[in-house]
């Protein structure tokens, strides 16, 4: 029995040495150490041995099994190292080669304009406020002095979910909500950027969804001259120090008096050209003094407080700033267009 075990050991060690891959090594493991292997058979036949031989042969069988197992484990590690070395050689990289350039995205021009406008008004002491895009009829219209029978309430002009719920048509509801939250105590000095929705047919200058930025300043003794000064400072920062503004009388339900604000044409410097239709001026926004009724509905005493408000279209500002002739460029996600507005 002793000679048999020693022969099995020598035979197994030779096969382990000759194994060239994991598969052949696994076959050796199963052949000699498996449940049907010769060592297991030796251990099962120990009952036929004498009491003196049994512990000797048992110890020898365990030693043979441990040697074969250790040899297989060592060979397995050797084969693994060879495999790794071969893989490293085959997948070797030339670290001196130039890397592949990573295409960087660009900031959307509308987002850039929004941030630029926000920065300008934050520098003038305004805070940025936001509100829900799905708005109640009250905040979208009634709180802004647009009663139920006002023409702007036409169902064909707005996207209604119910009679009292719609997609906001302007960011003015944020002004009403903010004033209401102040509970009649000023000052309130905010700008409100965001998306708005109207039932327009899309063309080069109109879209059913667009962006607005509105502003509001309510405090004691706020005057029209304050409005002009704030807008003049904004226009010079956004369009350039050489630009001027002019105010023309107009009408808005939530301001009284109301004005349209024009900026001098940057192409012809006010002398008249095709862009400004030979007038030297380009309309950029609407503004005015907050209507006393709007102040009152939001909890402010119109005898103690006054204020001004203004609103501008982000797309219009971007079109004027970057000389873009079609509003649809902003929404078609054409990389050739968007990549022109990378920020340093």
Secondary structure by P-SEA (a helix, b strand, c coil): caaaaaaaaaaaaaaaaacccaaaaaaaaaaccccccaaaaaaaacccccccaaaaaaaaaaaaaaaaaaaaaaaaaaaaaaaaaaaaaaacccccccccbbbbbbccaaaaaaaaaaaaaaaabbbbbbbbcccccccccccccccccccccccccccccccccccccccaaaaaaaaaaacccccccccccccccccccccccccccbbbbbbbbbcccccaaaaaaaaaaaaaaaccccbbbbbbbbbbcccccbbbbbcccccccccccccccccccccccccccccaaaaaaaccccccccbbbbbbbaaaaaaaaacccccccccccccccccccccc
